Amino acid sequence: MSVNREPKHFLCRIEDGIATISLDRPERKNPLTFESYAELRDWFRDLQYDDGVKAAVFASNGGNFCSGGDVHDIIGPLTKMSMKELLAFTRMTGDLVKAMVNCGKPVIAAIDGICVGAGAIIAMASDIRIATPEAKTAFLFTRVGLAGCDMGACAILPRIIGQGRAAELLYTGRSMKAEEGHAWGFHNKLVAAEELEAEAQSWAERIASGPNFGHMMTKTMLAQEWSMSIEQAIEAEAQAQAICMQTADFERAYHAFVNKEKPLFEGD
């Protein structure tokens, strides 16, 4: 199985094992629609089974990452839905985060400009975040009369930036400046806007050249160990590492080390 390389509701290109995707409504600062939500969810679900993709970059487009749910295409219709329809929608959006977390491939968010609402959640659900000084990230759900607990924000965001900082952003809906995000550990690195795409691709290339089965295991354990005790986590990691020790990549690394060479991993 391979991911859809020509989706209808967002941009996607796959080169040298790296998938680069971005939203395709730059004139509106790249809002999400019902259709793009669902297609992104399905794309990340399929990514788990695509051995041809080793890492993914969720990129900005036209100077902005994502402006969240489209006011006219999503917010307006939501005010007219029944509880059953609303729950189906909120579960669907949450399924996008679950698909990103469980896709088995490292995801790098390349954030420029506006990154708010569900866009901030997509950045949060990524493994690594690289941003420009112009990036403004806001979990602005309370500003539209909703709770800050959207798409896993109350579980994931505190683990990245701490409980107090997460509470501040989720209660107030204010923008987190790029410098704040970097100091707080939300952004891994800040780079100039003209360097963002190249920097994200460089990180993706470095990851893609590594032991991809091992990366899948790392991502799996990062997610699963949230709900484990220390004893359970240590045992789970022992089992995961024992599995990785049976891979050909582990043997390749050994022979490369003995021969003082750089290992060439193949993901098997």
ABEGO torsion letter per residue (X at the ends): XBBBABBAABBBBBBGGBBBBBBABAAAGGBBBAAAAAAAAAAAAAAAABAABABBBBBBBGGBABAEBBAAAAAAAAAABBAAAAAAAAAAAAAAAAAAAAAGBBBBBBBBEBBBEAAAAAAAABABBBBBAABBBBBAAAAAGBBABBGGAAAAAAAAAEAAAAAAAAAAGBBBBAAAAAAAGABABBBBAAAAAAAAAAAAAAAAABBAAAAAAAAAAAAAAAABBAAAAAAAAAAAAAAAAABAAAAAAAAAAAAGBBBBBAGX
